[in-house]
Amino acid sequence: MDSRYADNSRYGREKAMSASLRDLFTREGIASSAGQAEPEIISLRNSLANHYQGLEIGLREANRRFLTPVGGDGFARGCHSPSQDIAGKLAYAVPSWVSVHDHETRTVEGILTRSKVTHEDFPLRPWHAYYDWNFIMRVDRQYTYLLGEANKDAQTGEWEFECEWDTAFLPSWAWPQEGNRIWMVGRWIYDCGHPEAEGNKPEGHRTEIHPPKAVASFRTEAVQFAGNSGPTRANNAVLYIGSNGGYWRQPINDQDYAFDLYLPPKPYPEAAPLWKITPQTSSLPIQPRITPYPSGNPRVLRVVIPLRGVEAPPEEYGAIISGGWSDPRGTETAQIERARVTITKIYMDGNFDSGGDEWHVYVGVNGRWGVWRNLSGWEQPLNFSVDLDLHSTDRISITACGFEADVIHDYMGDDSGYSWEQISDPNLTQAQREAIEDRVFWQLSGSFKDLNDEIGYFSAQHVPTQRGTFEKSSENPSGYRLRYTIEGR
């Protein structure tokens, strides 16, 4: 039973609901259970509030609906049926994204299975100022209802949920990496550009969060807390809230934002919970409210960003929120190792254009990203170094992705001459649609033969004490190799 409601009859219904819902979740295999190697982390108090039918349905019915995908009929929500030629396909798949439900802002949580820049976004505004960052995640089971049938791979049975945010408006310090736990709030949509069956996916529109307006990724890394003699083990929430998603803008002061930051294991009985807030944007219009929970023996920090009604409406909010423990004995600090990871060189084995490649390379080391543009040749020095303070249970994570740019890249961020409202107007006449096509698409028709190429995805993990020089290939062996070193400091 949740002790927050123990002596407050106004919350009696929620108290009973939380207990019953926990039981239902446990029986359905949603809640964490003893012996799980990677137990799912769930927020019981938010599950019903997040569902678009909220508290108006009974517990058992809610549990059933949590586990039932929404379907995939984007046409019923306003997607247009595209023609088969590429220009017409783009022109008539407008709007490109439609909300799944009238209550369109949703929260989702899960684990990232991929985290990368895309290579294939349509370049002209109002579609994209730059390429999207793609968050591909395995959602926690109580968010199954956010998925469409087309999100499931018919061959493997795996569900995939994709979220996309234009990197012109999502700062690089907030880009997460594969394996991070993720919490996200944004616009729940059908992707109108993919109505047909693709590979092993059934026919229907995929659901996504596109664009998000808030994202927190969670990583473990030692932090220097006030009062401790040195860095100690910590869990960190890398939080960014932003109003600009690219084609779609969303106010961020229309709600509060809440998530749980789990504390690392308590090192000894007298240790007290500590937290640290490190702003990442120019100013924080309001400070986070942080409450250890439960009060007698805290396991989490309940974080609330109380932005609802904040004046003047802020455009963004960014911070790294770290949670850990006091270390009066100094034993925790003694367990921290400092390592320096240096990405020394990239070997560009893939030859995409005989006339000369233009590689755009993104490399992340534990959430710190380096970006190199317009690389060419067979190899290039990168010399990108990151210093890390790590506990023995932490990991060094290295991710790389990118694309080889072709003619269509030259149009990225150009102004189409039309606003999104004009292009997505459902009352456009045939003549107006043809005018948009003439202005926006036909001028690019030659460029569709020269689309960007994906250079391949790279992911590697190392224990903190590992040392040496490493050279590893991307998933596509004909793509590239990274050389990097891990050394003590």
VEXLOTI-692069 format. One line per 10 residues: number of its first residue (from 1); their letters; for each residue x, y, z of C-alpha. Coordinates in Angstrom, 1 decimal. Example, Ala and Ser with C-alpha at 12.3 -4.5 7.8 and 13.67 -1.06 7.14 Angstrom:
<recs>
1 = as = 12.3/-4.5/7.8  13.7/-1.1/7.1;
</recs>
This chain:
<recs>
1 = mdsryadnsr = 0.0/0.0/0.0  1.2/3.5/-0.9  1.9/5.3/2.4  1.3/8.7/0.7  -2.4/8.0/1.0  -2.5/6.3/4.4  -4.4/9.1/6.3  -6.1/10.9/3.5  -9.6/9.7/2.6  -9.7/11.9/-0.5;
11 = ygrekamsas = -7.2/9.5/-2.0  -9.0/6.3/-0.9  -10.0/5.3/-4.4  -6.4/5.7/-5.7  -5.0/3.8/-2.7  -7.1/0.8/-3.4  -6.5/1.1/-7.1  -2.7/1.1/-6.7  -2.8/-2.0/-4.6  -5.2/-3.8/-6.9;
21 = lrdlftregi = -3.3/-2.7/-10.0  -0.1/-4.0/-8.6  -1.7/-7.4/-8.1  -3.0/-7.3/-11.6  0.3/-6.3/-13.0  2.1/-9.0/-11.1  -0.2/-11.7/-12.4  0.2/-10.4/-16.0  3.9/-10.5/-15.7  4.2/-6.7/-16.0;
31 = assagqaepe = 5.5/-5.8/-12.6  9.0/-6.5/-11.4  9.4/-9.9/-9.7  12.1/-11.6/-7.8  14.8/-13.4/-10.0  14.3/-11.2/-13.1  17.7/-10.4/-14.6  16.4/-7.1/-15.9  13.2/-6.3/-14.0  10.9/-3.8/-15.6;
41 = iislrnslan = 10.5/-0.5/-13.8  6.9/0.6/-13.7  5.1/3.6/-12.3  1.7/2.3/-11.0  0.5/5.7/-10.0  0.9/7.0/-13.6  -0.4/4.1/-15.5  -4.1/4.9/-15.5  -3.5/8.6/-15.6  -1.5/8.2/-18.8;
51 = hyqgleiglr = -4.2/6.0/-20.5  -6.5/8.2/-22.7  -9.5/6.7/-20.9  -8.0/7.4/-17.6  -9.8/6.6/-14.4  -13.2/6.1/-16.1  -12.6/2.3/-16.7  -12.4/-0.5/-14.2  -9.2/-2.1/-13.1  -9.5/-5.3/-15.0;
61 = eanrrfltpv = -10.6/-3.6/-18.1  -7.8/-1.1/-17.8  -5.3/-4.0/-17.4  -6.7/-5.6/-20.6  -6.5/-2.3/-22.5  -2.9/-1.7/-21.4  -2.0/-4.9/-23.2  -4.0/-4.3/-26.3  -2.4/-2.5/-29.3  -4.4/0.4/-30.7;
71 = ggdgfargch = -4.6/-1.0/-34.3  -3.1/0.9/-37.3  -5.8/2.6/-39.3  -4.2/6.0/-39.9  -6.5/6.6/-42.8  -9.5/6.9/-40.4  -7.5/9.7/-38.6  -6.7/11.7/-41.7  -3.8/10.1/-43.5  -4.1/10.3/-47.3;
81 = spsqdiagkl = -3.5/7.4/-49.6  -0.3/8.0/-51.5  0.2/7.3/-55.2  3.0/5.0/-56.3  5.5/7.3/-58.0  7.9/8.8/-55.5  7.0/12.5/-55.9  3.3/11.7/-55.7  3.8/9.4/-52.8  5.4/12.3/-50.8;
91 = ayavpswvsv = 2.9/14.9/-52.0  -0.2/13.0/-51.2  1.0/11.5/-47.9  0.1/14.9/-46.3  -0.3/15.3/-43.5  2.7/13.1/-42.8  1.7/12.5/-39.2  -1.8/12.5/-37.6  -2.7/12.0/-34.0  -3.9/8.6/-32.9;
101 = hdhetrtveg = -6.4/10.0/-30.5  -7.8/13.5/-29.7  -5.9/13.4/-26.4  -2.6/13.3/-28.3  0.1/13.9/-25.6  1.2/10.6/-24.1  4.0/9.4/-21.8  6.0/6.2/-22.6  8.8/4.4/-20.8  11.1/1.6/-21.9;
111 = iltrskvthe = 14.6/0.6/-23.0  16.4/1.9/-26.1  17.4/-0.8/-28.5  18.7/1.7/-31.0  19.6/5.4/-30.7  20.8/7.1/-33.8  20.6/9.9/-36.4  18.6/9.0/-39.4  19.8/9.5/-43.0  16.5/9.7/-45.0;
121 = dfplrpwhay = 14.4/12.6/-43.8  12.8/14.8/-46.4  14.8/17.9/-46.4  12.7/21.0/-47.1  11.0/22.9/-44.4  8.4/22.5/-42.9  9.3/18.8/-42.8  12.8/19.1/-41.4  15.3/21.7/-40.4  17.8/18.9/-40.0;
131 = ydwnfimrvd = 17.8/15.1/-39.6  15.8/13.4/-36.8  17.2/11.6/-33.9  15.5/8.2/-33.8  14.8/6.7/-30.4  13.8/3.0/-31.1  12.6/1.4/-27.9  11.1/-1.7/-26.3  8.3/-0.2/-24.3  7.4/-1.4/-20.8;
141 = rqytyllgea = 4.4/-3.7/-21.1  1.8/-1.3/-19.6  2.4/0.9/-22.6  1.5/-1.8/-25.2  -1.7/0.1/-25.9  0.4/2.9/-27.6  1.6/0.4/-30.3  0.0/-0.2/-33.6  -0.2/-3.6/-35.2  2.4/-2.5/-37.8;
151 = nkdaqtgewe = 4.9/-2.0/-35.0  5.2/-5.7/-34.6  7.7/-7.8/-36.6  5.6/-10.8/-37.8  8.6/-13.0/-38.0  10.3/-12.4/-34.7  7.2/-11.3/-32.7  9.2/-8.3/-31.4  7.5/-4.9/-30.9  9.3/-1.7/-31.9;
161 = fecewdtafl = 8.3/1.8/-30.9  10.0/4.7/-32.6  10.2/8.3/-31.4  11.7/11.1/-33.6  12.9/14.6/-32.7  14.5/17.0/-35.2  18.2/17.4/-34.2  18.0/21.1/-35.1  16.1/21.5/-31.9  17.3/18.6/-29.7;
171 = pswawpqegn = 20.7/19.4/-28.2  23.5/16.8/-28.6  24.0/16.6/-24.8  20.5/15.1/-24.6  21.0/12.4/-27.2  20.9/9.0/-25.4  22.5/5.7/-26.3  21.5/2.2/-26.9  20.6/0.4/-23.6  19.5/3.5/-21.8;
181 = riwmvgrwiy = 16.2/3.5/-19.9  14.1/6.2/-21.4  11.1/8.3/-20.3  9.4/10.4/-22.9  6.4/12.7/-23.3  5.1/13.8/-26.7  2.6/13.7/-29.6  1.2/10.2/-30.1  0.8/9.8/-33.9  0.4/7.5/-36.9;
191 = dcghpeaegn = 3.2/7.8/-39.4  1.3/8.4/-42.6  4.4/7.9/-44.8  4.4/4.1/-44.1  0.9/2.7/-44.7  2.0/-0.4/-46.7  3.5/-3.6/-45.4  7.2/-3.4/-45.0  9.5/-6.4/-44.7  8.0/-8.5/-41.9;
201 = kpeghrteih = 5.6/-5.8/-40.7  1.8/-6.2/-41.4  -0.1/-3.6/-43.3  -1.2/-0.6/-41.4  0.3/2.6/-40.0  3.0/2.5/-37.4  2.5/4.5/-34.2  5.2/6.8/-32.8  5.9/9.6/-30.5  6.6/12.3/-33.0;
211 = ppkavasfrt = 7.8/14.8/-32.0  8.5/14.4/-28.3  8.6/17.5/-26.1  10.3/15.9/-23.1  12.9/13.1/-22.8  14.9/11.8/-19.9  17.5/9.1/-20.4  19.0/7.3/-17.4  22.7/6.4/-17.1  25.0/5.3/-14.3;
221 = eavqfagnsg = 28.1/7.3/-13.7  29.9/8.5/-10.5  29.2/12.1/-9.4  30.8/14.5/-6.9  28.0/15.3/-4.4  28.3/18.1/-1.9  29.8/16.8/1.4  31.5/13.8/-0.1  35.3/13.7/-0.4  35.2/12.5/-4.0;
231 = ptrannavly = 32.9/11.1/-6.7  30.5/8.3/-5.6  28.2/6.0/-7.4  25.1/7.7/-8.9  22.2/7.3/-11.2  21.6/10.2/-13.5  18.6/11.5/-15.4  19.5/13.5/-18.5  16.4/15.7/-19.0  15.5/17.9/-21.9;
241 = igsnggywrq = 12.1/19.6/-22.4  11.6/21.7/-25.5  8.7/23.3/-27.4  10.2/23.0/-30.9  9.9/19.6/-32.5  10.5/20.8/-36.0  7.3/20.7/-38.0  5.3/20.7/-34.8  5.5/23.1/-31.8  4.1/22.2/-28.4;
251 = pindqdyafd = 3.9/24.4/-25.3  5.9/23.0/-22.4  4.2/25.1/-19.6  0.8/23.3/-20.1  1.7/20.5/-17.7  4.0/19.3/-15.0  6.5/16.5/-15.7  7.1/13.7/-13.2  9.4/10.6/-13.2  11.2/8.4/-10.8;
261 = lylppkpype = 15.0/8.4/-10.5  16.0/5.2/-8.9  18.9/5.4/-6.4  21.9/3.1/-6.6  22.1/0.4/-3.8  22.5/2.0/-0.4  26.2/1.5/0.7  25.6/1.3/4.5  22.9/2.0/7.0  23.9/5.6/7.9;
271 = aaplwkitpq = 24.1/6.8/4.3  21.6/9.5/3.4  20.2/10.2/-0.1  21.8/13.0/-2.0  21.0/14.7/-5.2  22.5/17.3/-7.5  21.0/19.4/-10.3  23.3/20.5/-13.1  21.6/23.0/-15.5  22.2/22.4/-19.2;
281 = tsslpiqpri = 20.2/25.2/-20.6  20.9/28.9/-20.0  18.4/29.1/-17.1  15.9/27.0/-15.2  12.7/29.0/-14.8  11.8/26.9/-11.9  13.7/24.3/-9.8  12.8/20.6/-9.8  10.9/19.3/-6.8  12.7/16.2/-5.5;
291 = tpypsgnprv = 11.4/13.9/-2.8  13.0/10.7/-1.5  10.5/7.9/-1.4  9.5/6.1/0.7  10.6/8.5/3.4  11.8/5.9/5.9  13.8/3.8/3.5  14.1/5.7/0.2  14.7/3.7/-3.0  13.8/6.4/-5.5;
301 = lrvviplrgv = 13.9/10.2/-5.9  10.5/11.4/-7.2  11.2/14.2/-9.6  8.6/16.8/-10.6  9.3/19.7/-13.0  6.5/22.1/-12.1  6.2/23.9/-15.4  2.5/24.2/-15.5  1.5/27.9/-15.8  5.1/29.2/-15.6;
311 = eappeeygai = 5.4/32.7/-17.0  6.7/33.8/-19.5  6.2/30.5/-21.4  9.7/28.9/-21.6  11.0/27.5/-24.8  13.2/24.8/-23.2  14.3/23.3/-19.9  17.4/21.1/-19.6  19.3/19.6/-16.6  21.1/16.5/-15.5;
321 = isggwsdprg = 19.6/15.3/-12.2  21.9/12.9/-10.2  20.9/10.8/-7.3  23.3/9.0/-4.9  24.3/8.6/-1.2  26.4/10.3/1.4  29.8/8.7/2.0  30.9/9.6/5.5  33.4/6.7/5.6  34.9/7.5/2.2;
331 = tetaqierar = 34.7/3.8/1.1  32.4/4.6/-1.9  34.8/7.1/-3.3  37.7/4.6/-3.0  35.8/2.3/-5.4  35.6/4.8/-8.3  37.9/4.4/-11.2  38.7/7.2/-13.7  39.1/6.2/-17.3  39.8/8.2/-20.5;
341 = vtitkiymdg = 38.2/7.0/-23.7  39.7/8.4/-26.9  38.1/7.7/-30.3  41.4/8.0/-32.3  40.5/7.2/-35.9  37.8/6.1/-38.3  38.6/3.8/-41.3  36.0/4.4/-44.0  36.0/1.1/-45.7  32.7/1.7/-47.5;
351 = nfdsggdewh = 32.9/3.4/-50.9  29.5/4.8/-51.6  30.3/7.3/-54.4  33.1/6.8/-56.9  33.4/10.6/-57.2  34.1/11.1/-53.5  32.2/10.4/-50.3  30.9/13.0/-47.8  30.7/11.1/-44.5  28.7/12.6/-41.5;
361 = vyvgvngrwg = 29.8/10.6/-38.5  28.3/10.7/-35.0  30.1/9.0/-32.1  28.8/8.8/-28.5  30.7/7.8/-25.4  28.5/7.5/-22.3  26.2/10.3/-23.6  28.9/12.6/-24.8  28.7/13.0/-28.6  31.2/14.1/-31.2;
371 = vwrnlsgweq = 30.0/15.0/-34.7  32.2/15.2/-37.9  30.8/16.4/-41.2  32.0/16.0/-44.8  34.7/13.5/-44.1  36.3/11.9/-47.1  39.1/9.5/-48.0  39.9/6.1/-46.5  40.7/7.2/-43.0  40.4/10.2/-40.8;
381 = plnfsvdldl = 41.7/11.1/-37.3  38.9/11.9/-34.8  40.8/12.4/-31.5  37.7/12.7/-29.4  38.3/12.1/-25.7  35.9/11.7/-22.8  36.9/11.3/-19.1  34.6/9.1/-17.0  34.4/8.4/-13.2  32.9/4.9/-13.0;
391 = hstdrisita = 32.0/2.3/-10.4  32.8/-1.3/-11.1  29.1/-2.0/-11.9  29.0/0.8/-14.5  29.9/0.4/-18.2  31.7/2.3/-20.9  29.3/2.5/-23.8  30.4/3.5/-27.3  27.9/4.1/-30.1  28.4/5.4/-33.7;
401 = cgfeadvihd = 26.1/6.1/-36.6  25.8/8.5/-39.5  25.3/8.8/-43.2  27.1/9.5/-46.5  25.5/12.6/-48.0  24.3/12.9/-51.5  22.6/15.5/-53.6  19.4/15.6/-51.6  21.4/16.6/-48.5  22.1/20.0/-50.1;
411 = ymgddsgysw = 18.4/20.9/-49.7  18.3/20.1/-46.0  16.7/22.9/-44.1  15.7/25.0/-47.1  12.4/26.8/-47.0  9.7/25.2/-49.2  7.7/28.4/-49.3  4.8/26.8/-47.6  3.9/26.5/-43.9  2.9/23.2/-42.4;
421 = eqisdpnltq = -0.6/24.5/-41.9  -0.9/25.2/-45.7  0.5/21.8/-46.7  -1.6/19.8/-44.2  -4.9/21.8/-44.9  -7.5/19.1/-45.5  -9.5/21.5/-47.7  -6.8/21.9/-50.4  -8.1/21.8/-53.9  -6.5/19.6/-56.5;
431 = aqreaiedrv = -5.0/22.7/-58.1  -3.4/23.7/-54.8  -2.0/20.3/-54.3  -0.5/20.3/-57.7  1.0/23.8/-57.0  2.6/22.4/-53.9  4.0/19.4/-55.8  5.4/21.7/-58.5  7.1/23.9/-56.0  8.3/21.4/-53.5;
441 = fwqlsgsfkd = 8.8/18.0/-55.2  9.5/18.3/-58.9  12.4/20.6/-58.3  13.9/17.7/-56.2  12.9/14.9/-58.6  16.5/14.4/-59.8  17.8/14.3/-56.3  15.6/11.3/-55.4  18.1/9.2/-57.4  20.9/10.4/-55.1;
451 = lndeigyfsa = 19.5/9.7/-51.6  21.8/9.6/-48.6  23.4/6.2/-47.6  23.4/4.9/-44.1  27.1/4.2/-43.2  26.1/1.5/-40.6  25.6/1.3/-36.8  28.3/0.6/-34.2  27.8/-0.4/-30.6  30.3/-1.6/-28.0;
461 = qhvptqrgtf = 30.5/-1.9/-24.2  33.5/-2.4/-21.9  33.8/-2.8/-18.1  35.4/0.2/-16.4  38.7/-1.5/-15.7  39.3/-2.7/-19.2  42.4/-1.0/-20.8  44.0/-1.1/-24.2  43.6/-0.2/-27.9  40.6/-1.6/-29.8;
471 = ekssenpsgy = 39.6/-1.7/-33.4  36.1/-2.8/-34.2  33.8/-2.8/-37.3  30.3/-1.5/-37.7  27.5/-3.9/-38.1  28.0/-3.6/-41.8  31.5/-4.9/-42.4  31.9/-2.8/-45.6  30.9/0.3/-43.6  33.7/1.5/-41.3;
481 = rlrytiegr = 35.9/0.6/-38.4  36.6/2.6/-35.3  39.9/2.6/-33.4  39.8/3.8/-29.8  41.8/3.5/-26.6  40.7/3.1/-23.0  43.3/4.2/-20.4  43.4/5.0/-16.7  43.8/8.5/-15.4;
</recs>
